[in-house]
Amino acid sequence: MSRALTGPVRIIGTGLLGTSIGLGLTRAGIDVQLSDASPNNERLAYELHAGVPSAQTTEAPGLVVVCVPPDVTASVIAEQLELCPEALVTDVASVKLQPLEQLRARGSDLSRYLGGHPMAGRETGGPLSARADLFIGRPWVITPHGDERDGAMETVRALAELLGSNTVTLDARAHDESVALISHTPQIVSSLLAARLVDDHHNAAALAGQGLRDVTRIAASDDNLWVQILAANGPRVAPILRALEQDIAEVAAALEQVDADGSRLLVAERMRRGAEGVQRIPGKHGGRREFVTVTVLVEDRPGQLAKLFADIEHSNINLEDLRMDHSQGAEVGLVEVSVLPEARATLTEALEAQGWRIAQ
């Protein structure tokens, strides 16, 4: 890995992803050069110790990572291919087919370009949201096109693995079709549902539990960025939305005539199919093993979570996952601890012995 990626690495665009990459590489001892059209973002990334401004360096980079919005990704890649004639150029754009086609149309040197896409992010962008550990355990898709030079895959793979990612290889079209289903359509669904809250005349949102929060969490994302992403991948997203539109229309019709023959069955089948779909989402360590939850009532005061974790540790039960929910109008929260089914009784007994209240 050290031979495949030795630096310096130049990062173009110091938003969330660019600055996070810089932080991770700097922590690993790789020299990082920073460049951004926004002097403020570049300065913030520098002060966060994600690298040094490229204007202050003279050494040519061996790798350039383009981290700019999708609508300018291809033009920035083409520019960097010309400015750095010996460097390999990669990018982190969430769409891969459009920039590749645009680079081909420009006649750019594709032997020195290899696309990538880390499947990581946060609801808030910008350098101040960056984290060196943002990519740990997350997939990093590499999209070979057949014309890349020898060693290009090894270099981009080394970048991803140095940052803690697991690499996946897909062609650009397969990538875009995949993210249309698992990323781009969920964003639209989340945003549209959250938009219904704008006309919430009964203040129903005040009653919201974790379900609504889970579904609408990503609705707070940057709308300007998402318009660019969706415009670039529209042909792959639209058919999924049309199919979803049909599903919603059928369920709505069944609910309007809920006592008609087959209405309840149709709703039940759609719900069951959704449950089957959830089982296809990889869980811990990529597996799909079923877990059960133990719901613990936790008082809203300092030190309670630390005590809960310590008591779980002392029970010698492995915590597989965790979710927290706050009770409306009460100084108490609900912590859902996921464990293996055979461990639930043991954990419940151990926590009750330590004075914890378990929701039945």
N, C-alpha and C positions, 0 to 999 in steps of 0.2 A: 504493500500500500504506500509506503513512504517513497518508493521509487516512482510509482504512478502519479503521485501528487506531492511535489516538493515546494511549490510556490515559486515566485509570488503569485497569488491569485488576485485578480482585479474584479471587484464587484461593482456593477453598474446599476445603481438604484438602491438607496439605503432606507427603504421602508421596512415593514415588518420582516419579510423574508430575507432581504438583502442584509440587513443589520444582524439578524439572527445567524445567518451563515457566517458573517464576519466574526461574530462573537465566538462561535463554535470553532472556527479555523484558528483564530488567534489563541484560544485556550489550548489548542492542539499544537501550537508552536509554528504554525504556517504564517508567513508574511502576507498581509492582506492590504490591498490598495482599494480605496473607496472613491467612488465618483457618483455624483447625483446632480441632476439639473437644478435641484433646490439646494442652494448653499446652506440653508438652515438644517435640512435633513442630514446633509453630509457632515456638518459640524457636530450635530447631536450624535451621530454614529461614531465619529472620532472621539468625542468626549466620553462615550460609553465604552471605549477601548475595543471597538470592532475592527480597527485598522487605522491606516493613515491616509490622508487625501492623496490621490494619485498624482496631483500636481506637485507634490513635495518629493516625488520619487522619480528616478530615471531608469530603473531596471524594468525591462520588458517582462510582462506577465507570461507565464506558461499556460494559464487557464483564465478565461474571462467568463464570469457568470452574470448573465443579464437578468435583472430582477425589476423590470419595468411593467407598466400596465399593458394589457393585451393589444390595445390598438396601436402601440408603437413598438411592440416587441420585435417584429421583423426588421423594421428600419434601423433599430439600435443594433441588432445582431449584424446586419449588413455593414453598418458603420464600423463596428469593432473588428470584423473580419478584414477590413481594409486598413484600419489603424494599427492592428497587431498582426502582421502577416505571418508570424510563426506560431501564434497562440491557437489553442483549441477554444472554441466558443460554445458554451451551453447556456441554457436559460431555465427559468422556473415557471413559465407561463402555464396557466391551467387549461389552455387549449393548445394543441400541437399541430393539427393539420393545416390550419390557416397560415401560421407563420412559415411553415415548411413550403407550402405552395407559393407564398409571396417571395420567399428567398429564391426558389427555382425560377420564378418569373423575372426576378432581377438579374439572374445569372451569377449569383453569389457562389463563392467557393464552398460547396457543401462538404468537401472532404474534411474541413476544419470545423464543421458544425455538428453537434449532436444534442438533441433536445432532451429535457428532463422536466419532471414535475414532482416536487415533494408534496405528499398528501398531508399537509400540516398547515395550521393557521390558527388565528384567533379572531374573535368578533371585532376587535379593535386593531387598527393598523398603525403604521408609523414606527419610527425607530424606538420610541419610548416603550412600545409594547414588545420589543424584541427580547428573545431569550436564547441563551446558548444551547439549552436542552430542548428546543422546540421540535427537533426532528427525531429525537430518540424514540426508537420503537415504531416509527411511522414508515409506511411504504414510500419509496422514491421511484417513480416510474421513469425509465429510460426508453427513448423512442428512436431506435436506429432506423435509418432510411436506405441503407445499402451502399451509400457513397462515402461514408465516413472513413477516415484514414485508420490504419492499423494503430492500435493502442488507445483510440478514442473511448471505447467502451470501458477499458480498464481505468482510465483517468476519471471519467464521470462516476463510475462505480466507487472508486476510491474516495471521491468527494463525498458521496452520499454515506458511505460506510463510516468515514471518519467523523461524520456528524451524528452517527448513531442510527441511521436509517437502514431499512431492509430494501434492497433493490428488486424491482420487477421490470421485465422487458416486454413492451408492447409496441406494435407499430402505431403511427400517429392516429390513424382512423379508429383502430380498436380502443386506443386511449380515450379519444373524444366521445365515443359511444358509451364507454364505461362510466366516465365522469358525468355524462348527461344523466345517467340513471341514479348514481349514488351521491352526487354532489349538486349538480345544477338544478335538477327538478326538485329535490328537497328544499333548496333555497327558495324557489318560487312558491312552493306549497306553504312553507313557513311564513313567508312574507304576506301571502294572501290571507292566511288565517289570522295573523297578527293585525292586519288591516281592518278586520271585522271589529276589533276592539275600539276603533276610532268612533264608531257609532254605538257604543255600549251605553245606552241611556239609563240602564238600571245599575250601573257600576258593578256589573258582574265580575269584573276583573279583581275586585277586592276579595272575592271568594276563591280565587284561583289557587289550585294546588300544583303539585310538581308536574302533572301531566301537561298542562298548558305551558308551563315554563320549558319543559323538555321540547315540545313541538315548536315553540316560537323563539328559542334561544338564538338561532342564527339570523332571525329577522332583523336584528340590530346591525347587521353587516353593512359595509360601505355600498350604498346604492349605485354610485357612479361607477365603481369598479365592476359591480355585478352586471350592469347594463353592457359594459364592454365584453365581459366573459360570455354573457348570453347571446349577444349579437354575433360573436365569433363562432359559437357552437349551436346556434339556433336550429339548423337542419337536423341535428341529432336530438335536441330537447323537444322540439314540437311534436313528433310522433308519440313520445311518452306522455306528454300533456294531453294529447287527443285521446289516448287510451284511458288515462285517468279521468278525463272528462266524461267518457262513456260510463265508467264504473260509478262515478259520483251520480250521474243522471239516473242510472238503474237503481241505486240504493235510495236516492231521493224519491223516485216514483214508488218504490216499495213502501217507504215510510209514510207517504201520503195515503196509501191504501193498505195500511198495515194488517187489516183483517182479511184481505183478499187472499185467495189460495196461492201459496208459494211465496208470499212477501217475506214472512219471517225466515223461511228457508233461504231465500236469496241473501238476506242480511247476514244470517249465520254463516253461510258459505263464504261470503266476502271477508267476514271477520276471521274465520278459520284459515283462509288462504293468507291473510295478513300475518297470522301467527306462524304459519309455515315459512313465510318469507323472512321473518325475523330470525328464524333458526339458521338461515343461510349466512347471517352476518357473523364473521369470526369473532370469537370471544378471546379470553385471556390466552396468550401464547398461540393465537391462531386457531384454537380448538373451538368446538361447538358444544362442549359438555354443559349440561343443565346445572344451574345453581339454584339454591333456595335462599330466602331472605329471613333474617331475624331483625325485627323492627324494635329499636331501643328508644325510649323516651329520654331525652337529654335536656337538662336545665340550661337555660341561656345565661351562663356565667363562665368566667375564665377558668380554664383548666379541665373542663368536663370532657372535651374530646380527647385530650391527652390521657386522662384517666381511663376512658373507654378503650382506647387503643392499647394501653398497658394491660388492662384486664383481659382483653382478647388475647394478647401475647401470652399472658400467664396461663390461659386456658389451653395453650398449645394447639389452637385451631388456626389454620391459615385463612386469612381474609382474602377472598377472591375479588371482591368489588365493593364499592361503597357509594351510597347516595344519601344526600341530606335534604330534608324538607322542613320549612319553618311553619309552625302552627299559627294561623291567623289569630291575632288578639291575645296570644298567650305567651308567657315567658318560657316556652319549651319548644324543642325541635324534635323531629323524628329522624333517626339515622337508620337507614336500611343497610344491614351488613349481609353481603352475599357469601355463602359458604357452600361446601359440598353437602348434598342431602343427608348423608350419613353423619354429618357433624352438627346438624341443627340442634338436636336434643341436648347434646353435650354442651354446646355453647350457651344455649338458653339456661340450662341449669347452673353453669359457672357464673354467668352474668347476674342471675337472680341472687346467687349466693353473695355477690359483691354489692347487692343493694340496688341494682338497676331494675327499672320497670320495663317489662317487655310487653309490647302491644300484641294482643292475641287476635 
